Amino acid sequence: MVWCVAAWLLYRTSVPSLHLTGFDENRFFSAHALARARSFSRGEDVLWLLSTAAELLALGVLTWRLPRSIRQIGLSRIGSAIVGGMVLLVSIWFVSLPFSFADLWWQHHWGLGPFDVLAWFSAQWSTLAPEAVSVMAGIVLVVGLAGRYRRWWLFAWPVIVGLAVLFAFVSGWLGATSSHPLGNAQLRSDVTRIERAEHVSGTPVRVQDVSSWTSQANAFTTGFGPATHVVVWNTLLDGRFSRGEIDVVLAHELGHVRSRHILKALGWSALFTLPTLWLLAFVTRRRGGVGDPANLPFVLLTLTVLALLTAPVQNVVSRRYEAEADWRALNATHDPASARALFESFERTSLEDPNPGPLDYLWLENHPTLMQRIGMTERWKPS
């Protein structure tokens, strides 16, 4: 009951009930544009399916062959877990690498950025290293506790949630180190005005240079509390977007800050971490439990399958929060025309499919569709 109440509270948003269907996409996009977006999306879907299948196959092989090698290492339980975890991370990284390169080429083929592998790899490395450190810390924690306590998941849960909170907080400062201040005086003035409208005055807005590996435009919010930062890609400021459209993006990200979406995401993480840990304890019990480092490949395989099964639910929540940020942006800017123009431009600059198919929508779309976002601009009225 407590879990359900917490989930209901986290699921609530400030968006009123809106009817966002029934709009004709041909009113906003040409037939040529729709065909291009769908051709690009089909390629992205194929690459995702192949990458997912390869990862599952690799984990299946590692689950079959790696346990014997881990048992023969001759190190302590923690030492064996560290070595086994490193082998798993490196193996999965190498398996995913060809598909990542193929995706980079596919985006270049459709004019979404240069095929600069070194620049792309450098950008990926900045996030890969911290993620690898956090994964290894999680492995050591879980294997250590599972080797000492029968109900280890009760002890691991608050520690893992605490580490997630710490990582989310620190990521705000890390985002600031890889970016620079917003230089345009007009946009800085707009930021101040929008912050007042969103009641989040003083939130730093910075710019990250990504044009060496992509021409797509994006922005994101990172950190919480005093570590909160909004980061926009420099591709958003290269002249393809009007000042009004940029203001909508800024208001959207500051809407995330006002709605405390990062803290709410951490709340969802806390809700799902405990049952996930219990499930791991249950499915590995006959194999010797999570405390046996030889079971790490099976644990990672279980987590990967579970992530695939729950991705549609996670995307429902994400789309709901993104819709709330869109709604707050409309209320802050009072400019539905610029918001509509922005969403229409995403088809040109990122080849987003305005009405993606079921596979895309359920597993890959963590934002409302372009037609849903355009529909919100049509339904919005000044309050």
N, C-alpha and C positions, 0 to 999 in steps of 0.2 A: 504494500500500500504506500509506504513512504517513497519507494522507488518511483511508482507511478505518479505520485503528486509532484515529485521533483522533476520528472520528465515533462509533465504538463506545464509546469511553471517555466521551464526552459524553452518549451516549444512556442509559448505565446509571443506574439509580436504586436506592434502598433498598427499594422496594415489592416484597414477595414476589409470587409468581404467585397471583393470586386469580381466581376465577370470578365475575364480576360481572353475568352475564346470568341470565335466568330469573325475575326478580322481577316480580310483577304490579303495574303502576302504579296500578291501581284500588284497591289496598290502601292506598295513601298519598295519593291525590288523587281528588276527586270527579269525576263525569262533567262537571259544569258547569265546574269548574276546568280540566280538560283541554281542553274546547272553547274556553274563553276564551284559554288560552295558545296554542292552535294557530291561532286566528283572528288574534291579535296577531302571531304569528310569520310567518304567510303575508303579512301586510302589510309586515313588515320585509323579507322575502325579495323582494317585488316592488320595494320602494324600492331595495334593494341592486342588483338586476338592472338597473333603469332607470338608476340612477346610474352603474353600471359601463359600461353601453352608451353613455351620454352622454359619459363621459370618453374612451372608446375612439374614438367618432365625432369628438369635438373634437380629439383628438390626430391622428387621420387627416387632418382638414382642415388642421390646423396643419402637419403634415408635408408636405402638398401645397402650401400657400400661403406659409408663413412663410420658408422658405429664401431666396427671392428678395429679400424685404424685408431680411433680415439681411445679405445680400451687398451691398445698396445703402446700408447705413448709413454706410460709409466710415470706420469706426473701426478700431483695431487688433484683432487676433484676440481678445485678452482683453476689450477693450471691447465688441466685438460679442457675445461670449459672455455678458457681464453683461446687456446689453440684451435679448438673445434669451431668456436664462434668466428675467428678470423678466417678460417678456411671457408666457412659458409658465406660470409660477407663477400670475400674476394671471388668466390665461384659465381654467386648470383650477379655480382657486378659485371663479370666477364660475359655471362650469358646475356645480360640485358644490353651490353655495349653495342653489338651490331644493330640492334633495333633502334637504339637511340641515334646512332649515326644515320640509319635509314630515314628516321623521322626528320632529322636535320636536313638531309638531302631533299626529302619530299617537300618540306616547307620552302626550301630554296627553289625547287622546281616550279612551285606556284608563286614565286616572287615575294615570299614572306621574309627574306633575309639572305645574307651571304652564306656560302658553304665554307665558313671559317672554323675548322675543327678545333684549332688551338684556342681561339677566343671562346668558343662554346665550352670546351673542356675546362678552361680556367674559371668560367662562370659556375659550372657545375661543382667544381672542386671546393668552392667557398662554402657550399652547403653540405657536400658529401662528408667532409672531415668531421664537423660537429655531429652529424647524424650517426656516423660510425662510432664515435666516442660514446654517444648516448646509448646506442644499441649494446655495445660491449659492457657498459656499466649495468644495464638492465640484465644482461646474461649473468654477470658475476653475482648480482644481487639475488636473482631468482634461484640460481643453482645453489648459492650459499645457504639461503633460507630453507629451500626445499630439502637440503641435506640434513637439516637440524630439526625441523618442525614438521609434524604431520599435516597440520593446517597452515602451511606456510603462506598460502594465498591471503590469509587474514593479516599477516605481518607485512607482506610485500605490497599490498594494495595502497596503504597510506604513503609508503615510501615512493612508489612509482608515481602516484598522483603528485606528491610533493616535487619530485624531479621534473615532471611535466610542467608544473607551475613555474619552477625555477628556469627551465629552458625557455618557456614562453616569455618570461620577463626579460631574460638576458638577450633574447633574439631582437628585442627592441633596440638595444644599444648596438648589437652587431649590425643591424640594418642601417644604423646611422654611420657606422665606420666605412661602409661600402658605398656611400652616397655623398652628395654635396648640397649645400643650401640652394633653395629656389632663387634664381637670380633676377627674374623678371619683376620689376617693381609693381606693375599692374596686377600681376597674379598674386604677389605678396599682399597687396591691398585686398584682393578678392578673398584670399585665405582668411584674413582677419575678419572680413565681413561675414563669411560663411561660418567661421568658428563661433561668432557671436550668435548667429541664427541657430546653430546646432548646440549651443551651450557647452562648448569644449574649447574655450579660448586658451591659447598657449600651446596647442599641440604642434610640435615641429613638423614641417612638411619639407621633404628633401627630394633630390633627383638622383636617380641611378642611371649610369651610362650603359646601355645594352645594345646600342646600334651596331656594334662590331659583330654581333651574331644573330640579331633579329631586327626586323622592321615593324613587328607587331607592337601595339600600344597596350600598356597595362599600368596598374597601380595597386598597391596593397597596404594594409595596415598591419603593423607588427608591434609586439610588446603590449603592456598594459600599465596603468598607473603612471608614475614618473618616467617610465621607459617607453611610453607610447610614442610611435613615430608613424607618419604617413609617408610612403615612398612612391614617387611616380617615375616611370621610365622616361628617359629623355626622348624616346620616339613619340611620346604624346605631345611634345613641345616642338616638333620639327616643322610646323606650319600646315600640317594636314588637317588639324582640328581648330575650330574657332575658339575664341576666348570663352564663349558661352558653353561650348561642349566641354572644354577643360574644367570650367567651374562645376559642371555636373559631376565629373569624375571626382574632383576634390570634395564636393558635398557628399558624394556616395561614400568615400572613404571616411570622412569625418562623421558620417552617419553610423558607420560601424563603431567608431569610438564612442559616440553618444549612447548607442545601444549596448555597449560592453559585450560585443559579440565574441571577442577572444576569451573573456572570462566565462561566457556561457558555453563556448566550445570546450573549455577545460572542465566545466560542470558535466557535460555529456561524457567526456573522457573518464571522469570519476565514476559515473554511473555504469559505464560499460566495462571498465577495467576489472572490477571485482568478479562479475560472472565469467569474464574471459579467463581470468586466472583459475577460477574454480573448474572451468571446463578443461583447461590444460592439465590440472591435477587429476581429473577424472579419466581423460582419455589416455594418459600415460601411466596410470596406476599399474596395469598389468605388465608394463615394460620396465618397471623399476622406478617410475616417477621422474619428475623434472630434475630432481637432485642428481640423477645419473647423467653426466655430460654426453654420453653416447646417444641420449634421446634428443639432443638439440636439433638435429635435422628434422625429426618427426614433429617437434614442437614448432619449428619454423614453417613446416608444411601445413600444419593445422592452423596456424595463425594466418597464413596466406589464403587458405580456402575460406576461413571465417571472414577475412577482409573482403573477399569477393562476394560472399553471400550477403554481407551487411552493407556493401557499398551503396545499393539503392536507397537504403534507409538513411545513411549518412548524407547522401545527396539531397534527399527530401529536406532535411534540416538545413543544409547549406543553402539550398535554393530559397528557403523561407527567410533566412537571415539576409541573403543578398537582395531579396525583394523588399525587405524592410529598409535596407540601405538606399535602394532606389526611391522608395516612398519618402524617406527623410530628405533625400536630395531634391525631390520635387518641391517639398514644403520649404526647403531652405532657399532655393533659387527662384521659385515661382516661374520657371522657364521650361514648360513641357516641350516647346518647339526645339530647343537646343538638345534636350534629352532624347527626343525622337530622332533628331539628326545624328546624334552620337551613336545610337543603337543601329541606325541604318548604315553608318560608316564602318561599324565593326564587320559587316559582311565584306566590305572592300579591303579593309586593312588586315583582317585576320581570317577571312573566308569562313566566318561562322555560318552554319546552316540555320536559317530563321526558324525552321520547323524540323528538328532532327528526328531520326527514326527511334524506335524503342530501345535498341542497344545503346545508342548515344545517350538518350535521355535518362535511362535508368542507371547506367554504369559510369558514364563519362561526363555528364553535364552537372556541375555543381552550382551553376547560375540558372536563373530562369531563361527560357529561350528568348531569342530576339523578338519574336512576335508577342510573347507574354510581356516583355519589357515595353515594347511599343504600345501594347494594349493598355498598360498602366498609365502611360502618358495621355492616352485618349480618354481614360476614365477619370483622371485626376481633376479635381476642382479646387480652387483656392479656398482655404478655411478662414 
